Amino acid sequence: MKTFRFSGGIAALAAVVWAVGGCTVGPDYQRPQMDLPEQWSAEDVTAHVDPETLTHWWTSFDDPVLTSLIEQADANSLDLQAALARIEQSRALRAFAAGEKLPSLEASRSYTRTRASAKSPQAIPGGGSPGEQSLYTSRFDAFWEIDVFGRIRRSVEAADAELERSWEDYHDVRLSLFAEVARNYIELRTAQMRLHYARANVEIQRQTLRLTQNRYEAEIAPELDVSQARLVLANTEAEIPSLRIAETAAINRLAVLAGTTPHDLREILAITGTLPEIQALPGAGVPAELLRRRPDIRSAERALAAQTARIGIATSQRYPSFSLAGMLGFQATHFSDMTNWDSRMYSFGPQMRWLLFDGFRVTSLIAVEDARSQQLAAAYESTVLHAVEEVENALIGLAQEQQRAEALVRSVEAARDALEKVETLYRSGLADFQRVLDVQRSLALQEDRLAISEGLVLQQAVALYKALGGGWDDGDIADDGLDSP
């Protein structure tokens, strides 16, 4: 890197700055445009989106325990705390980049003690050393880079985009956190509902076992009926431990998400509760609205904006840099002379630095930044397409699972009615015991499938809320002590 000093002073530099002032090299960022369908593939999708329902979607389940868990997670989640720390980091980096716009001032003081060699050019003629000398120096150095070609402006532009990206990442973590709390809460209530059905069937099968034993003792039923009744009962009892494991795992996971220990939540969550009920679902809107509502899409777009600015930073190295530098200080061989006006020293003037040859390193660096920009552009489009996919899957999943749950409700009702009738026939000797066992097994299976299906309906609703970008707004972060950009 060569340095040129202008003998013409500041006026010459001002003339150059005036001639190219305001020039910012590198591409100007343009938000990418994507052609999205005008409507979703699923039929009967409402276009209207209620912002309030979408923002606080968990309240549509009308479950105070779920609402309390989400509020606790919002206040204590370690993932959210880490996301907030990343915002502070981005804010500090932005301030660092903006600081380059201002001059820098450095103060220094030094003392040196020297002795020249008697054989050096400074030796006294005829032989001998000039002796030892002291040198006291006190100085101020100032430097100010004039951002002619926009290197600093592009750096601030990139830092601004990264700060905005960190906010979107915070929103995305918050959105995912709320959905994860709801998902695990639904898994907990699903496991508890399955436990409820399993225990009810165990009681029914124990009664049947007692009935067969009584009939066997009365010599009106074979011993095979007793053995088969024991077999069915044992199989149903064997399901309970695995369901208890699922229940405990869900409680433990909810504790982690809420930023606490399982002991603090077990008292309220171990009590068997019913599955929440969906009070209302928002309309899905149109696909283009995802670009505004989904924080992961907004984050990907901000990452692309920051990278576009970095192309300009790299491009600026092709051009000369202009600066003003100055120095003011005092220097003397005796400390008592440091305040003497004759000990003053100073220098000031404009400088230009221009990299004339670098083995094509700058050209390669620009190519690197441009390739990274292309990668992030592809990542942005991929994020949008994945968002559309998630909404489409959630819409069809919710609609179809609701139909399945409705069919299973009818199936369970029919199985219960069939069990009541076949038991009556068995007691009257009009039906063999195998038919009783078949209906009991069918009832246990259908009730378990119903509990799973009803849980999946709620899981699909949560997936739809998350896919639509629900669960955050700028007003929710006012209490965190951070100001949104």
N, C-alpha and C positions, 0 to 999 in steps of 0.2 A: 504494500500500500504506500503510495507516494503522497507527500504532504507539500502543498504549495502555499506560500505565504504571500499575501498581496502587499506590495509596497505602497499601493495607492490608498490603503487604509479602508475604513468602513464604507466609504462612499462607493468604492468599486464593488464590494460585496452587495451593498444595497441595490446597485444597478442590476446585478445578476438576479438577485432575489425578486426584484420587481418584474423582470422580464419573464420569469417562469413561475412567479408566485401563484400559489393555490393549486399547483399541479400535483395530482395524486396518482401515481403509477399503479398498474395492476388492474384487474377486472373489477368493475362495480357489481356488487351482489344483486341478483334478481331472484326473487322467490320462485322456486320451481312450480310449474303448473302440471297438474295431472288430470286426465280425463276420467272421471268416475261416473258410474251409472246414475241415472236420475232417480232410481228407486231400488229397493231391495228385491231380491228374487222371491222371498217368501210372500205368500198371499196374505191379504187382510192385515197389512202392517199399517198402523196409524202413523201419519206423517208428523203430527204435532208432538213436540217435546215440551213437557212441563219442567222448567229449570229447577223449581223448588223440589219437586219429586226426585229429579235426577241428582241434585246436589246432596240431599240428605236421604238417599234411597232406602237406607236401613230402617227408617221410621215407617216405611210402607209395610213392614212385617209385623208391626204393632207388638213388639216383644221387648219389654223393659230390660230384661237381662242382656239381650243382644245390644241394645242401645248403650247400656252401661259399659259393656265390654269394649265397644268401639270408642267410646269417650275415654276410657282408661288407656287403651292402646294409643290414642291420639296424644295423650298427655305424657305417657311414659315409654313409648317405643324407642328402643335403642337404635333401630334403623332410621327413624325420623331424626333422632339427635345427630346421627352421623351425616344425614343429608343436610341438616342445617349447618353443620360444621363445614361441609363442602361449599355451601353458599358463602360463608364468611371467608373461606379460602379464595373463592373466585372474586369476591369484592376486594380483597387485599391485592390480588394480582391486577385487578383493574386500576386500583389506585397507584400501583407501581408503574403501570404502563403510562398512565396520565402524568405521572411525575416527571417523565422525560420532556414534557413540554416546557418545563421551567428550568432556569439556570441552576447550576450546581456551584456551591461555594465550599471550599475546603481550607481549613486552617492547619498549619504545621509549625512546629518549632524543633530545632535540632542544635546539637553541640558536637563538634568534632575536634579531636586533638591529633595533629599530624607531625611527622618528622620525615623530611626528604632524605634520600640516600646521598652520601657524599660522592657517589659515583654517577649520580643522575645529572641531567642537563641543568637542574636547578642548583647544583653544587657551587660553592663560592670559588671564584677563580683562584688558582694557586693551591687548591685543596681545602677540604673541610666541609662541614655540613651547615646548611642554613639554620639548623636548630629546630626546636619544636615550636609549633604554632597552634593557636586556638582559633576556632571560627564559630561564631554564634549567628544563628539564622532564625528569623521569625517572619512568616509570610502567609498571605492569603492567595489562593488560586481560584479563579472563576472560569466556568466553561458553560457555554450555551450553544446547543445544536439548533440551527434554524431548519425547520422541517420543510425544506423546499419541495421535495419529491414525495412527501407523505408517508415516510417510514413510520414515524411516531403516530400519525393519524390512523394508519392501518393497524398498528399495534393496539391502539385504544379501541378501534372498531372490533378487532378480534376479541379483546378482553370483555367488551360490552356483550358480545354475543355469547361468550362463555358464561358470563354471569347470568344472563337470561336463561341459558341452557341449564345451569345449576338449579334455578328456580323451577323449571319444568321437570327436572329430575326429582326434585322434592315433591312436587305434586304427584308425579307418577308413583313414587314410593308410598305416598299417603293413600292414593287410590288402591294400590295393590294390597296395602296393609289392611284397609277396611274390608276388602273383598276376601282376604285370607282369614280374617277374624270371623266373618259371616260363614264362610265355607266350613271352617272347623267347628263352629257352633252348630251348624246344621248336621255335620257328621256326628257330633255328640248326641244331639236330640234324635237322630236317626237310629244310632246304636241303642239309645235308651228305649225308643219305641219298639225296636226289634226285641230287646230284652223283655219288655212288657208282654208282647205277644208270645214269646217263648215261654215265659213263666206261666201265662194263662193256659197255654197248651199243655205244659207239664202238669198243671193241676187237673185239667180235663183227663189226661191220660192216666194219672194216678187214680182217679175215680173209676176209670174204665178197668184198670188193673184190679182194684178192689172188687168190682162187679164180677169180673171173670173168675177171681179166686173164690168168691161166694158161690158162683154157679158151679165151679169145679167141685167145691166141697159138697154141694148139694147133688152132685153127680148128674147135672143137666148140661154140662159143657165139658169138652175134652181139655186135658192139660195143655194141649197145643195152644189153646186160646190164651192161657196164662203166659206161656213163653213168648208168644208174639206180642202181647201187651207190654211185657217187660222190655222187649227189644225196641219197640217204638218209643217207650218212655226214656230208655237210656240214650237213644239217638238224639232226642230232643234236649235232654239234659246236657249232652255233650256240646251243644251249640252255645250254651250260656258262658263258659269261660272265655271263648274267643270274642264274644260280644263285650264282656267286661274289659278285656284288653283294649278293644277299640274305644270304649268309653274313657278309660284312663288315659290313653294316648291323646285323645282329643282334648281332655282337660289340661294335660301337660303342655300341649302345643299352644293352647289359648293363653296359658300363663306366660309363655315366652313372648308371644305377640303383645300381651298386655304389659310386658316389662315387670313381671312379678314372679312369685314362686307358686307352684301348684297348691301349696297349703292354703294360700290366701283365697283361692278360687274354689277349692273343693267343696266348701260348705254350701255354696249357692248353686254349684253346677252338678254336684253328685245327686241332688234331688231330682228324681225323674220328672222331666217336663215334656210337654207335647211339642210337636213340630210347629214352628211359626206358620202363619197363614198370610198369603200375599193379599194386601188390601187393594193395591193399584200398581199397574205397570206403566211406565212412560211410553210414549210413542217412540219409534226408532228414528224418526226424522228422515233425512235423506243422507246418502253416503258422504256428500261433500261437507256436511257439518262435522264429520270426524276430524277434519283438518284443523278445526277450531277447538274442539272439545277434548281431544286426546292429548294428554301431556307428552306421551312418548313420541308422537308425531311432531309436536312442537319442539321437543328437545332435538330430534333428528334434524329438523329444519334449521335450528340455531347452530348446531354443530357444523352444518354445511356453510352457514353464513360466516362463522369464525374461520373456517378453513379457506374460504374465498379471500378473506382479508389477508391471510398469511401468504397467499400468492403475491399480493402487493408488497408485503414486507420483503420477500425474497427478490422481487423485481427491482426494488429500490436500490439494491446493492450494485446494479448496473450503472447507476448514475452517481455523480459526485455528491459529497456531503459538505455542507457549509456550516461554519461555526464561528463564534467569537470567543476568544480566550484572553485572559488577562491575569496578571500577577502583581501584587503589591506587598512589599515586605521591608525588613531591615536586616543588615548583615554587617558584622564587625568582628575584629579579632579580640576586642576587649568587651566584656559584658557592660561596662559602664558607658560605652559608646553606643549601645543599642537604641537609646532614646535621642541620639543626635540626628538632626535632620539630614546631615550629610551622609548618614549610613543607609538612607533609603535606597530602595531599588524597585523598579517596576518594569512591566512589559505588557503590551496589549496589542490586539490586532485581529483581523479576520483570518480564517484558515479555510482551505479547500482540500479535501481528500478524495482521490479518485482512483479506484482500482482499475488499472489499465490492462493487466493480464493476470489471470488466475488459473490457467489450465482448464477453462470451461467449467469451473466449480459452481459459479453462480447460475449458469445455464442449467446445469444438472440439478441444482437445488430448486430452481423454478419448476423443472419437470417433475421433481419429487412432490412438491406441494400441489401441482396441478393433478397428478395421479391420485393423491389423497383426496382431493376435491371430487374427482370422479367416483372414487369409492364411496364417499359420504353421500353423493347424489344417488347412487344406486341403493345405498342403505336407507335413505329417506323414502324412495319409492317402494322398497321392500316393506318398510314399516307401515306405510299406508295400505298396501295390499294385504298384509297380515291383519291389520285392523278391520278391514272390510270382511276378511275371512272369519274373524272371530265373531263379528256381529251376525253374519249369515248363519254360522254354526249355532250360535246361541238362540237365534230366532227359531230355526227349525227344530233344535233340540227342545226348547221350551214348549212349542206347540205339540210336538209328537209325544213328549213325556207326559203332558197333561192328558192327552187322549189315552195313553197307556194307564195312567193312574185311575182315570174314570172307569176303564174296563176292569181293572183289578178290584175296585170298590164293588162292582157288581159281582165279580168272581167270589170275593170274600163273603158277601151277603148270601150268595147261593150255597157256598160251602157250609156256612153256619146253619142254614136252613136244612141242608142235606144231612148234616151230622145229627141234628135234633131228631129228624125223622128216622134215620137208620138206627139210632140208639133205641128209639121206641120200638121199632120192628124187631131189633135184636132181643130186647127184654121179653117181647111177646113170642119169641121163637120163630118169627117170620123172615128173619134175615140171618145169614151166617156172619161169623165174627170178622171174616176177611173184608167184607164190605165196610164194616165199622172202621177197621184199621185204614183202609184205603181213603175213606173220607177224612179221617183224622189227619193223616199225612198230607192230604190235599189242603186242608184248612191251614195247617201249620205253614206249608209252603206258600200259599196264597197270601196269608197275613204278612209273612216275612217279605215277600215280593212287593206287597203294597207299601210297607214301611220304607223300603229302599226306593221305590218309585216316587213316593211323596217327597222324600228327601232330595231325589234327583230333580224334581220340578223346582224346588227352591234353589238348588245348586245352579240350574240353568238360568233362573231369574237373576241370581247374583252374577253369573257370567255375562248376562246381557247388560246389566248395569255397568259392570266393569268395562265391557267392550265399547259401550257408548261413551265412556269417559266420565262416568258419574262418580261423585264422592269428594269433590273439592271445589272451592271457589276462593277468590282472593281475600274475601272478608274473613275466612277462617284462620288466616295466619297473622292477624293483627296482634294477637296476644303473645306471639313468639318472640317479640322484641326485634324483629327483622322487618325491614321495609321492602316490599316488592318493588322491582324496578319499574 
